[in-house]
């Protein structure tokens, strides 16, 4: 799912299992996001590293909250804080 007006960006790669888990989690919750494949764009890779300070993926930019990896408690907390899901 891709939504260019979304405030959520998932930086990942096609080979990354946790990237797919994160995107499925958003899909299941009905939360829109933009997927950026860091293998297809050096600019997106640089953005991901600049935001997170490291090279691991997924990197999730949830309206300015940077979450590294599929950290469900942090994702849920941020979604609730930004009123994207019910508290």
Secondary structure, 3 states (H helix, E strand, C coil): CCCCCCCEEEEECCCCHHHHHHHHHHHHHCCCCEEEECCCCHHHHHHHHHHHCCCCCCEEEECCEEEECCCHHHHHHHHHHCCCCCC
